[in-house]
Amino acid sequence: MKRILFAALALTAIAHADTLISVNDSFKYVGTQSTNTPAALGINMTGYTNTGYDDSQWLTGNAAFGNTNNAGFDYTAGGTFWDVNTTPFLRKTLNLASAPTGVHVNLGVDNGFDLYINGTHVTGDNQEGFTSMWEYSFDVPDGLLHSGNNVVALALEDHGGLTAFNMEMTSQAVPEPCSMIALGVGLVGVIRRRRKA
């Protein structure tokens, strides 16, 4: 019985998801107000979705981005103010030890978004009315993220009134060697116990 429990614990350790971008995570950004648009800051946006782009002139701030604390999008609790009728651009660099699989995104935005990974457009949408957590929930095709530096980039859009943005990105956990050894030992124990019975 102890060996069965040991195997079950090993499986539990393997099954959890790794967080790539957490809720309220930090981003590089421009365009949340008329004073920090790319034009106002003299920033060239060519290639901003790619890893080689220089974002050293961009600002840094945490999600939630918005002008409200509605539906969990509370920018006042350490988030970043996003003014109405502006078009923010966001970048997040991820340095990964290995290529993740089973990548999943939860996202809410008022009003629209386009999401890019390493220069590839993944998805986008534009809806009227206020958003919810999580209005958008989707998988990312395997192979877009790789080991080393990766860039997740977004273009957001607002049509007036309330603004809001937050997201999270997770991946299927890669089993650690110790977890695999523990699982193997546990399963061998189960098999031996059954043979003796």
Secondary structure, DSSP 8 states (H G I E B T S, - for coil): -HHHHHHHHHHHHHHSEEEEE-TT-EEEEE-SSGGGSHHHHT---TTTTSTT---TTSEEEES-EES--GGG--TTTT-EE--TT---EEEEEEEESS--EEEEEEEEEESEEEEEETTEEEEEEE-SS---TTSEEEE--TTSS-SEEEEEEEEEE--SS--EEEEEEEEE----HHHHHHHHHHHHHHHHHHHH-
